[in-house]
Amino acid sequence: MKKVNTHEAKTQFSRLLKKVELGESVLIARRGKVVARIVPAAEGEGARRLGTLAGRFTVPDDFDAPLPDEMLNAFIGRVKRRRKIA
């Protein structure tokens, strides 16, 4: 794994990408501390295809309806706590 500083990474970026394409990982450091890693993309990664879940679910008509007060209060931290009976 090659380690380079930020200046070298900026000036040699194309060369570093060629190394990554060949399977090597590159560490980028600032003041000697590693801040990033460039790694080869995983196989099969690519653009997402739209519509792959078509017909598998439906959005309900009340999807954007206001939340009930009880649930809304729970989201904003206004939940009444029940006392535990020992």
Secondary structure as UniProt FT lines:
FT   STRAND          2..5
FT   HELIX           6..11
FT   HELIX           13..21
FT   TURN            22..23
FT   STRAND          26..30
FT   TURN            31..32
FT   STRAND          33..38
FT   TURN            43..44
FT   TURN            50..55
FT   TURN            61..64
FT   HELIX           69..75
FT   TURN            76..77
//
